[in-house]
Amino acid sequence: MARWMRAVAGFLAVAAGIPDSVGAFAAGSGEAPPYFASFHADKVNLRAGPGDRYPIQWVYVRKDWPVEIVGQLDHWRRVRDWQGTEGWVHEKMITQRREVIIAGEVRGIRQAPDLNAALLARAEPGVMAQLLECRPGWCRITAGDVTGWIEQRDVWGVYPNETVP
């Protein structure tokens, strides 16, 4: 009976477009939405709903693409990308590896978390980088062969004031 009621509640939340936390926590993450993650495969189908019977709205073709998990239902995760596109993907397509996207305009990557630190490189908007750590106001990233610090507000894929080990 409880399983049936949970399924009905999940269906109603999906039908209403409400991010849902009825399902289990993300595989291996121990977190309930929202949280950031990335795609595990180089081809990921974004679907209109939580299941294979829903039409594919978009196909992502880049492994490690960062997404925000905004809802879940059973083995499906509702994701949002940096441009605001939302849809559903199977949990097996999600990894906890953190990636970020350079946001806004050309941004400086610095040697240390300080605006006066040496400039190592400039990153164009839309460049994807691996997130290594975040301290208040700054994140350490690797983009291509450059590892350095960027202001936290200049990337999409971390929450304001989030610390990442």
N, C-alpha and C positions, 0 to 999 in steps of 0.2 A: 504494500500500500504506500509506504513512504517513498519507494523508488518511483512509483507512478505519479505521486504528487510532485516530486522533484522534477520529473520529466515535463509535466504540464507547466510548472512554474518556469522552467527553462525555455519551453516553447513560447510562452506568453512574453517573456523578456525579449526573446529574439524577434518575435513578431512586432513588438513595440519599439524595437531598435534600441533597447536599453542595454548598456554593457552589463554582462551577467557574471556573477561569481558563484552560481549554483554548482557548477562542475568542480572537479578536483583542482588543486593548485597546479600550476604549470609543472610539467614533468621535470623533476630534479631541481627546480628553482626554490621551492618552499615559499613562493610569493604569490599573493593574489594580485590581480590587475589593479591599477596600471603599473607597468614596469617596462623597461627597455630590454630588447634582445636583438637577435639578428637571424637571418635565414641560414639554414644549414646546407642547403643545396643550391646549385647554380640554375635550377629551373623550379620555380614555385608558382603554383596556380592560386590566384586570389579569387575566391568564390563569393557569390552573392549571399550565401547562407552557410550554416555549419553542417556541411555534408556533401558527399560526392554527387548527389542528385541536383545540387544547385549549379547554375551556370557559372562558367569561368568569366570573370570580368576583366582580368588582367593577368599577364604572365611576367613574373620577374625573372630575369636571366643573369643575375649576378649573386654569387655566393657571398655570404656575410653582410648582405644589405641590411642596415639597421631599421628596426620597426619598434613601435610602441605597442605593447599588448594592452588592449583596452577592455577586453572581455573574454569570456570563455564559456564553453558549453561542452561537457564531456571531453572528447579528445580534440576539439576544435578551438582555435584561438582567433579572436577578432583583433585585427592589427590595423595600425594607422602608420603610413609612411610620412616622411618629412614634408611632403607636399599636401598632406591631408587626405590622401586616398585611403579609404577603409574597406575592409572585406575580411573574409574568413580563410584561414589556412589550417591544415592538419598540424597537430602538435609535433609530429616527427620532422616537420620542416623548420622548426625553431631551435636555435641554440642559445645558450646563455652568454656566449661570446659578445662582448660589447664593442660596437662600432659607432662612429659618429659621422655626421655630414657637416662640412664647413657651411655656415649660414651667412646670408646677407651679401657681403662684398669681399674683396680680397683681404685676407687676414694674415697677420704675422705669426710665425711659429718661432718661439724664442728659446734660448739656451736654458733659461731659468724662469720660474714663475714671477716675473717682474717686468714691467714695461720698459725699464732701463737695461734689461739683459740684452745680450747680442742677438740680432735677428738671424736665424738660421735659414729661413725660407719664407716665401709667401704662398699661401694656398688660395686657389680660386674657389668661388662658391660652388657647391655641389660635389667637391672632392670628398671621397670617403677615406676615413682614417681609423685605425685601431685605437680604442680607448685603453690606456694603460692604468691611469689613476686620475682622481680628481681631489683637489683640496678646495677649501672655500675660495671661489673666484677663478680658479685655474685648473686646467686639465692637461695631463701629459699624454701625447698621442704619437703614433707612428703613421706617417703618410709617405708611401714609397720608401725611399731609403733615408728619410729624415725623421728623427725622433726629437721632440721638443715640447714646449709648453705653449698653450693657447688660452686666451681668456674663455672661461666657461660659457659666457653669454654668446660667444661666437660660433658655437657648435650646436647642432640638433642631435639629441640622443642622450642627454643627461638632464635631470631636473635641476632647477635653480637651487644652489647651495647643497647639492647632493655630493657626498663623499664616496669615492670608489677606491677600494683598497688597491 
